[in-house]
Amino acid sequence: MLDAAREALAFSRNRKREDLDADRVLTLALVKCIEIVGEAGARVTAVTRAANPLVPWTQIVGMRHHLVHVYFDIDLDRLWTTVTDDLPPLVAALERILSRPTG
């Protein structure tokens, strides 16, 4: 989940929203990364979700579901906002979660 989110951020670095219109490879790469984030989010345990209520687990999984089933009608503005606005705080949250000792 964290790796895919970081990859999406790397792919979008030094890019702008308009690049999605001109670069199909960028669009497909970002869609795939967000799908992976959502799929991984669906596999997060209920205990971890409950311990981290500020992470929008339901929305993360919902975005994946939407991308997988909408096919050719993806809202590129929403995709860009997800990557540029929503992923940075998600990455920070996941890094915090993963840095906690387990046991």
ABEGO torsion letter per residue (X at the ends): XAAAAAAAAAAABGBBAAAAAABAAAAAAAAAAAAAAAAAAAABBAAAAAABAABBAAAAAAAAAAAAAAGAABBAAAAAAAAAAAAAAAAAAAAAAAABBBX
